[in-house]
Amino acid sequence: MAKQKKQPRPKAITPKGFRDYFGHEVTERAEMLQTIAGVYHRYGFDALESSAVETVEALGKFLPDVDRPNEGVFAWQEEDESWLALRYDLTAPLARVYAQYRNDLPTPYRRYAMGPVWRNEKPGPGRFRQFYQCDADTVGAPSVAADAEICAMLSDTLEAVGIARGDYVVRVNNRKVLNGVLEAMGVADEGQQAAVLRTIDKFDKVGEAGVRELLGKGRLDASGAYIDGVGLSETQAEPVIAFLTSKGADAEATLANLRAAIGESAVGAEGVAELELIAALLAAQGYGPDRIEIDPSVVRGLGYYTGPVFEAELTFEITDEKGRPRQFGSVAGGGRYDDLVKRFTGQAVPATGVSIGVDRLLAALHEKGRVRTAERGPVVVTVMDRERMPEYQTMVGELRQAGIRAEVYLGNPKNFGNQLKYADKRQSPVAVIEGSDEAARGVIQIKDLVLGAQIAESATLEEWKERPSQFEVPRSELVAKVREILGAQD
């Protein structure tokens, strides 16, 4: 009988493109989501938690520039040959939910949703296949007042989580204005229009001169490769350049420049009028250009959105991995997408919304030093005598009842030094010690672990004597003394 081959042990590694989150990282995200949800709720939005799995048909076309079936998502086939997939964003599920429950939902329907999404893309530095999104959308409101409200809410959200005014700007543009520019150019061919859109999308990378070249014959890229251009004449390309460079000293000047860029286009004029109304609505609520501004250089997502489009950009400088200064960049984006629900109902349903990149926003707060990099661990009640475990559990219960995070050491108590090493590894602020001698005298030892670390690092013998990190107190003062130490550490 052949000897059965021994199965190799599985490798303990995280799948490529995914990562694990520990302690303080999970807490930081939860606190941020709670803060954001508070702002959304204050604006009258209701929470929605939809399934992480959708039918492939409900998800539709998954990601830009991906046309192959099921490419870009994690999908699998059921026994009945239908296809299911993990959601790749929170907007496609919203369209399905609204279409499914539209007779029961109020119109407009205002919802926010938070949770992980999955994309079957090639991972890279800072680019993961699973990440969190935080969305708010209004479905069924055709007025651009809904778009203005989203922009105002986005501004309030950034300030609520700790991004100071002056460190961010919400920039607003309109796809209809770009449609007007295409009309003014005389570009009617859909393929050529798509090529123009792709070129406009490169404006922030190649600048005005690069866009001119790409709209014309083409250009050499940084690697020396030649990129074919769209093939437009200089006259045809001029409205695009006028559009991209139309930002003026104030909203009034920008809107005037946009009117010049669109020429006689009716749809372009409609887009400019919508931007003008958004600016007026925001100004009426006290949102000036220091927080929200009209900016035609916002071109991301213009192939997806049907009207106003907006982006929140953090304006403060950071240094990259090579020590070079650069701006932090975008942390949120959104806009009007009036065609998404139509796939289900056959009828156009106006919708607008925003999505915040939670992980990028957390990274920004770390850069500004506005998030505590490590979470404080629990108070550890040490175990000096196994027989006295009920008393240790009584102590930890008192601390918890007082709202203090605490635990009893549940490892092998034989080596007391290992208990303190455990407390250090847990980043515990305080250790509570009670042996048989302390119990007989009705006292406990309190060890301030934060102060102890500071003393060990730099304090003199005299300083240590003046302010010892471990001291004795009556057992009855356990909660009061621990609370006092935690307050001093804060």
Summary of the structure (lengths in Angstrom):
residues: 490
radius of gyration: 29.4
end to end distance: 68.9
largest distance: 95.2
contacts: 1467
relative contact order: 0.10
helix: 42%
strand: 21%
